[in-house]
Amino acid sequence: MPRLVEVTELALRDAHQSLIATRMALEDMLPVCEDLDNAGYWSLECWGGATYDSCIRFLNEDPWERLRTFKKMMPKTPLQMLLRGQNLLGYRHYADDVVRKFVDKAAENGMDVFRVFDAMNDPRNLEVAMKAVKDNGKHAQGTICYTISPAHTVEGFVRMAGQLLDMGADSICLKDMAALLKPQPAYDIVKGIKDTYGEQVKVHVHVHATTGVTLVSLMKAIEAGCDIVDTAVSSMSLGPGHNPTEALVEMLEGTGYTTRVDLDRVLKVKRHFKEVRKKYWEFQSNFDVETEIFKSQIPGGMLSNMESQLRQQGHEDKMDAVLAEVPRVKKDAGYPPLVTPTSQIVGTQAVFNVLMGDYKVMTGEFADLMLGYYGASIAEKNPEVVQRAVEHYKGQKPPITCRPADLIPNEWDKLREETLKLEGNNGSDEDVLTYAMFPQVAPKFFKERAQGPKSVASDPSKKPKPQPQPGDENMGVLTRELQYAISFNGKEYQVKVAPAD
C-alpha cells in the first residue's frame, strides 16, 4: 500500500507574497475557499509573513478579520501561519508578555498550526512562542531555517530538531526560503531526524523553486521519510515561488507514495488564480530560474530589491560586486540564515560596503546583529567587525550572550495605553497587537478602516508593454520592511529592503 504524503497549500500566503508582492485581496481568495477546504490538504497556509503588513499598509483590510473569515469559509482544514518567534510578525524582538498575547489571540481567532522560526536558528528565541502555542492546545511546528555555510552540517540541523522536540514541537519543519536545499542534503537531513528521534516524528519540508532543483529535493525528502511537503497551485507557483501542487501529485504516481489531494478541486483553484493573477501585473515577479543563488544565497525577492537599491543610487553596475559581498558579510556575522529580518540586514550592509567602503557605514540593525541582539550565531563573528559595531554605539551598547528578550521588560500595558489614544482603534487586544507590530502604519489604518478594503488590482487590459523588468522596486516581495536614510561624502542615500520569509 502506498505511503501517504500530506500536502500544505501555500496559495493564500507565501505564494502571492513571493510572486505578486503580497498584494492579493481577500475578495480574490474567497471564491475558491470551498474547493481548497475540500481538496484534501493537511493544512492551508493563509496568514503571517508579510500578509499582516500588506493588509494594513496597502489593502485597508483588518488582518484579524481576514483570519476569522478564512476560519468561517474553511472549517474543515487546519489553518496555518508563519510566526517569526520572538519577532512575531514585526521586525524587532518583543517582550514575552506580547508574544504570549499574540499567540493567544491568533489561536482564539482561528489559527491551528503555528510554524515558528527564528532568523538566527537560536532556539532561545522560539521557546516562549512554542510554549504559548502548546498552552493553547494548537499544533506547534518547530522550524529549522536551512542555509549553506562551512558551519552548517547535517548533524547540526538534526541536533536542532532535537532541541525543538524538547520544547514540545508537534512536528519539525525544514524551511528552505532561498531554494538552496539540494536533493542529497534534503534526504540526509530528513533521514537523520527520523533515524535519531524515531519514525513517529513528523517532518515537514518547505522549499522555494527559484533555483530549479527543489522538486527533486522534495522527492528525495519523501524517500527519506518526510511526512508533509509544501506546494502552491500551479498558477501561483515557480519563479521565486514554490513547486506546483499538481506536479507533486503527478510525480508520486507509481512510486509507492501517494497524497489525498483531489486534483479536480485543485484544477478549479488553478483556473481561478490564473485569471486573478492577471490583475496584479504591476506587482508581478519576472524572476525565473536563478542558479547563482547557490553562490550569493540570497532569497529571490532580495535580488530584485538590491538591484532597486543600486539603481536608486545610480550604481546598477555594482550588482555583481554586491552579490560577491553578501557571502563575506554573512561570514563576518557568523553565517546567519538569510531570512527576514537577517536577509535584509545582511543584504543592505553588503550594498553599503560596496558603495561606501568596508563597514565605513553600518546600520543600527547590522550593529545589533553583530552584538548579539538578534540572538546567537552558529559560528564566531569577525571580532574586528564586532568592534566596529561597538564603536557604532560609541560603547553604549555592549555585546550580549543572553537571550535578547531577557533584556526587554513587559510592554503590553504600555502598548495598550498608546493604542487606546489612536483615532479609530476599537479597544480590542487585536488592535493593540496591530499597533505593536507596525506602530508607524497602524494609526493611518485605524483612521481609514471604516472605509473598507481597497484592492490594488488593476485592469488586465491596461497592462503596458513592455512588462516590468526583474529588479523593479515592487517586484517579487512586499516593498517595505526596513528603511534607511544615510548621508555619506555629501550624498544622501535612501535605502529600502523587503521581506524574504
HUMO-V608314 format. One record per backbone hydrogen bond with DSSP energy under -0.5 kcal/mol. CO is the residue of the C=O (numbers start at 0). NH is the residue of the N-H. If there is no record, write none. Layout:
CO;NH
CO;NH
This chain:
2;257
5;228
6;41
6;42
7;230
8;44
9;12
9;14
12;16
13;17
14;18
15;19
15;21
18;284
19;22
24;27
25;28
25;29
26;30
28;31
29;32
31;35
32;36
33;37
35;38
35;40
38;261
41;77
42;8
43;79
44;11
46;81
47;50
49;53
50;54
51;55
52;56
53;57
53;58
54;59
54;60
58;453
60;62
61;65
62;66
63;67
64;68
65;69
66;70
67;71
68;72
69;73
77;43
78;111
78;112
79;45
79;46
80;82
80;114
81;48
82;84
82;116
83;86
84;87
85;93
86;89
87;83
94;97
94;98
95;99
96;100
97;101
98;102
99;103
100;104
101;105
102;106
103;107
104;108
105;110
106;109
111;138
112;80
112;114
113;115
113;140
114;82
114;116
115;142
117;120
118;336
120;122
121;124
122;125
122;126
124;85
125;129
126;130
127;131
128;132
129;133
130;134
131;135
132;135
132;137
133;136
137;139
138;113
138;140
139;141
139;169
139;170
140;115
141;172
142;144
143;145
143;174
148;151
150;152
152;156
153;157
154;158
155;159
156;160
157;161
158;162
159;163
160;164
161;165
162;166
163;168
164;167
170;141
171;173
171;203
172;143
172;174
173;175
173;205
174;145
174;176
175;178
175;207
179;181
181;185
182;186
183;187
184;188
185;189
186;190
187;191
188;192
189;193
190;194
191;195
192;196
193;197
197;200
201;171
202;226
202;227
203;173
204;229
205;175
208;211
209;289
212;215
212;216
213;217
214;218
215;219
216;220
217;221
218;222
219;223
220;225
221;224
226;5
227;204
228;7
230;9
231;244
232;235
233;236
237;240
240;208
241;237
242;231
243;247
244;248
245;249
246;250
247;251
249;252
251;254
251;256
255;2
257;4
260;262
261;265
262;266
263;267
264;268
265;269
266;270
267;271
268;272
269;273
270;274
271;274
271;275
272;276
273;277
274;277
274;278
275;278
276;279
277;280
278;457
279;282
280;283
282;475
289;292
290;293
291;294
291;295
292;296
298;301
298;302
299;302
299;303
300;304
301;305
302;306
303;307
304;308
305;309
306;310
307;311
308;312
309;314
310;313
314;317
315;318
317;321
318;322
319;323
320;324
321;325
322;326
323;327
324;328
325;329
326;330
327;331
328;332
329;334
330;333
331;381
333;377
333;378
336;338
338;341
338;342
340;344
341;345
342;346
343;347
344;348
345;349
346;350
347;351
348;352
349;353
350;354
351;355
352;356
356;358
356;359
356;360
362;366
363;367
364;368
365;369
366;370
367;371
367;372
367;373
368;371
370;399
371;374
381;384
381;385
382;386
383;387
384;388
385;389
386;390
387;391
388;392
389;394
390;393
392;395
402;405
403;406
404;407
406;408
410;414
411;415
412;416
413;417
414;418
415;419
416;420
417;420
418;421
421;424
427;431
428;432
429;433
430;434
431;435
432;436
433;437
437;440
437;441
438;442
440;444
441;445
442;446
443;447
444;448
447;450
448;451
457;459
458;461
459;462
468;471
471;474
474;476
477;479
477;498
481;496
483;485
483;494
485;492
487;490
490;487
491;493
492;485
492;494
494;483
496;480
496;481
